Amino acid sequence: MLKNIILSFIPIFVAVDAIGTLPIFLSFSYLLNKKDKIRIIFQSIFTAILLTICFVFFGRVIFSFLKVSIADFMIAGGAILFCLAIAEIINPQKNINFKDKDFGIVPLGTPLIAGPAVLTTSLLMIPEYGISPTLISIVTNLILAGFIFYFSDIFIKILGSSGLKAISKITSLLLGAIAVMMIRRGIISFI
């Protein structure tokens, strides 16, 4: 089971992209005091966990109702992930001007943390590695994202803005590779 947790952890870690989202979080929260920052982090992680777990359990029911196969979702999800990866590589500065103090649920919790990449990857990890390892990986990754946001000042000091950009680019490349793998598996499922 530990092997499956680790194997499902890695793609979900790449999909969550907490390091890539960190600059956005910083641009939203730089004027907030510590108490408000903690509240925003809690809101965003709670929202992301709740949304992702609901999608894991009810995603297939929705697919059945809409007559969408897992192969369809793999190809569509892979295409979206690929577009997100390319957009992130070409234009990493997400110019979002958000001044409200309640941005933890939207846009931080969803779609920035629990967006199409996380939902697609989470759903596709279940047949591959099992429900329990996937759920453990989801929760662990999202809590890890919360810690990254909490210690964001330290990450900025250690990595610097150039280091954050480099890690974000590498993560985007990995996301693109996972997208291609999902499209390939979807096509193979059709065949």
Backbone torsions as a table, in degrees:
resi	resn	phi	psi	omega
1	MET	NA	-36.7	179.9
2	LEU	-60.8	-40.0	178.7
3	LYS	-61.5	-43.1	179.0
4	ASN	-66.1	-36.2	176.8
5	ILE	-62.7	-46.0	-179.3
6	ILE	-64.9	-43.5	-178.9
7	LEU	-66.4	-33.2	177.0
8	SER	-83.5	-24.8	-179.9
9	PHE	-62.9	-43.1	-172.4
10	ILE	-63.3	-52.9	179.1
11	PRO	-62.9	-35.7	179.3
12	ILE	-69.1	-37.2	176.6
13	PHE	-59.6	-44.7	179.0
14	VAL	-64.5	-41.2	-178.6
15	ALA	-67.3	-40.0	179.2
16	VAL	-62.7	-42.1	176.3
17	ASP	50.6	54.2	179.8
18	ALA	-61.6	-38.0	179.3
19	ILE	-65.7	-40.5	178.3
20	GLY	-67.9	-30.4	179.1
21	THR	-83.7	-17.6	-176.9
22	LEU	-55.0	-46.0	178.5
23	PRO	-60.6	-34.0	178.2
24	ILE	-67.7	-45.1	177.6
25	PHE	-57.6	-43.9	-179.8
26	LEU	-64.0	-39.9	-179.5
27	SER	-68.2	-29.4	177.2
28	PHE	-76.0	-36.7	-164.6
29	SER	-108.3	2.4	-172.8
30	TYR	-63.7	-22.8	178.6
31	LEU	-92.1	-5.3	-176.2
32	LEU	-82.6	149.9	172.6
33	ASN	-79.6	171.0	-174.3
34	LYS	-59.0	-41.6	-178.3
35	LYS	-62.5	-46.2	178.9
36	ASP	-66.3	-36.4	177.7
37	LYS	-61.5	-44.7	179.3
38	ILE	-63.1	-41.3	178.7
39	ARG	-61.7	-43.7	179.4
40	ILE	-64.0	-43.1	178.7
41	ILE	-61.2	-46.3	179.5
42	PHE	-60.8	-47.1	178.7
43	GLN	-55.8	-47.7	-174.6
44	SER	-66.8	-43.3	-178.2
45	ILE	-70.7	-41.6	177.6
46	PHE	-60.9	-44.6	178.2
47	THR	-60.7	-46.5	-178.3
48	ALA	-63.6	-44.1	179.2
49	ILE	-63.1	-49.0	-178.1
50	LEU	-60.3	-47.3	-179.7
51	LEU	-63.0	-45.5	-176.9
52	THR	-67.4	-43.5	179.8
53	ILE	-65.8	-41.5	175.8
54	CYS	-60.0	-41.4	179.9
55	PHE	-65.9	-38.3	178.4
56	VAL	-61.0	-42.4	-176.0
57	PHE	-82.6	-34.0	-174.3
58	PHE	-108.5	-5.7	-179.6
59	GLY	-59.3	-43.8	-178.9
60	ARG	-68.3	-34.6	176.8
61	VAL	-64.1	-43.3	177.5
62	ILE	-62.1	-41.6	177.8
63	PHE	-60.3	-44.0	-179.3
64	SER	-61.9	-44.1	179.4
65	PHE	-62.8	-40.3	-178.8
66	LEU	-85.9	-3.3	-177.9
67	LYS	61.3	41.1	178.1
68	VAL	-106.3	131.7	179.0
69	SER	-89.4	165.5	175.8
70	ILE	-62.4	-36.5	178.0
71	ALA	-62.1	-41.6	176.0
72	ASP	-59.2	-45.8	-178.3
73	PHE	-66.2	-38.2	178.7
74	MET	-61.8	-45.0	-178.8
75	ILE	-68.6	-47.2	179.6
76	ALA	-64.1	-45.8	179.0
77	GLY	-63.4	-40.9	177.5
78	GLY	-63.0	-40.8	178.9
79	ALA	-64.3	-42.6	178.0
80	ILE	-64.1	-46.0	178.8
81	LEU	-59.8	-39.9	180.0
82	PHE	-64.4	-43.2	177.7
83	CYS	-62.9	-42.6	177.7
84	LEU	-62.3	-41.4	179.8
85	ALA	-64.0	-43.9	179.9
86	ILE	-65.4	-44.6	179.2
87	ALA	-61.0	-38.5	-179.9
88	GLU	-68.3	-36.4	179.5
89	ILE	-72.2	-44.4	-176.4
90	ILE	-74.1	-43.1	-176.4
91	ASN	-132.5	78.7	-175.2
92	PRO	-70.4	-19.2	-179.7
93	GLN	-83.3	102.3	177.2
94	LYS	-81.3	104.4	-175.1
95	ASN	-80.2	83.7	178.7
96	ILE	-112.9	122.8	180.0
97	ASN	-106.4	102.7	-172.6
98	PHE	-129.3	112.5	-173.8
99	LYS	-104.5	-8.0	-178.8
100	ASP	-72.2	145.9	179.9
101	LYS	-82.4	-6.0	-179.5
102	ASP	-109.4	53.8	179.9
103	PHE	-96.2	7.6	-178.2
104	GLY	-65.2	-37.5	-178.7
105	ILE	-80.9	-58.4	177.5
106	VAL	-128.8	126.5	10.5
107	PRO	-97.7	-3.6	-173.5
108	LEU	-71.9	-53.9	-179.4
109	GLY	-60.3	-47.0	172.9
110	THR	-146.1	131.7	14.4
111	PRO	-98.2	-0.3	-174.2
112	LEU	-70.6	-44.1	178.8
113	ILE	-88.7	-58.8	179.6
114	ALA	-100.4	75.3	178.7
115	GLY	-104.7	-162.9	-177.9
116	PRO	-57.3	-36.0	-178.2
117	ALA	-63.5	-47.8	-177.6
118	VAL	-68.8	-43.6	-178.3
119	LEU	-64.3	-45.6	-179.9
120	THR	-64.1	-49.2	-177.7
121	THR	-62.2	-43.1	-179.5
122	SER	-60.7	-46.8	-178.8
123	LEU	-63.9	-36.1	-177.5
124	LEU	-80.2	-15.5	178.1
125	MET	-78.0	-23.0	-175.6
126	ILE	-61.7	-53.5	179.6
127	PRO	-65.9	-26.8	-177.5
128	GLU	-76.4	-44.7	-171.3
129	TYR	-124.1	-8.4	178.5
130	GLY	102.4	158.6	-175.4
131	ILE	-69.8	-45.4	-177.3
132	SER	-64.2	-50.2	177.7
133	PRO	-60.0	-36.7	180.0
134	THR	-66.9	-45.4	179.2
135	LEU	-62.8	-41.5	177.3
136	ILE	-61.9	-42.5	179.3
137	SER	-64.4	-41.4	179.0
138	ILE	-61.1	-54.6	-176.9
139	VAL	-61.9	-44.0	179.9
140	THR	-61.5	-44.7	179.7
141	ASN	-64.5	-41.1	-178.7
142	LEU	-71.6	-36.4	174.7
143	ILE	-66.9	-39.2	175.7
144	LEU	-60.1	-39.9	176.3
145	ALA	-60.9	-40.6	176.9
146	GLY	-60.6	-41.6	177.3
147	PHE	-65.6	-39.3	177.9
148	ILE	-61.5	-42.4	177.9
149	PHE	-66.7	-40.3	-179.0
150	TYR	-62.1	-41.9	-179.4
151	PHE	-96.9	28.0	-174.8
152	SER	-58.2	-37.5	-179.8
153	ASP	-61.6	-39.1	179.4
154	ILE	-67.2	-43.1	179.4
155	PHE	-61.0	-39.5	179.2
156	ILE	-64.5	-41.6	180.0
157	LYS	-66.3	-40.6	-177.5
158	ILE	-73.0	-51.0	-173.7
159	LEU	-86.3	-30.4	-173.8
160	GLY	71.7	169.2	-177.9
161	SER	-67.7	-34.2	178.5
162	SER	-66.8	-41.3	178.1
163	GLY	-63.3	-42.1	177.3
164	LEU	-62.5	-41.0	178.7
165	LYS	-64.4	-41.7	-179.8
166	ALA	-63.8	-45.4	179.8
167	ILE	-65.0	-39.0	178.6
168	SER	-63.0	-40.0	178.3
169	LYS	-64.9	-44.5	179.6
170	ILE	-62.1	-43.5	178.5
171	THR	-61.9	-38.9	178.5
172	SER	-65.2	-38.7	176.4
173	LEU	-63.5	-42.9	177.5
174	LEU	-63.1	-39.9	177.6
175	LEU	-61.9	-40.9	176.2
176	GLY	-61.8	-41.5	178.9
177	ALA	-64.8	-41.1	177.4
178	ILE	-64.3	-38.6	178.2
179	ALA	-60.8	-45.4	178.8
180	VAL	-62.4	-41.5	178.2
181	MET	-61.3	-41.2	179.9
182	MET	-65.9	-42.7	177.9
183	ILE	-62.1	-44.4	179.8
184	ARG	-60.5	-45.1	180.0
185	ARG	-66.2	-36.4	177.2
186	GLY	-63.6	-43.2	178.9
187	ILE	-65.4	-42.3	178.0
188	ILE	-62.2	-37.6	178.1
189	SER	-63.5	-37.2	176.8
190	PHE	-64.9	-40.4	-176.6
191	ILE	-74.1	NA	NA
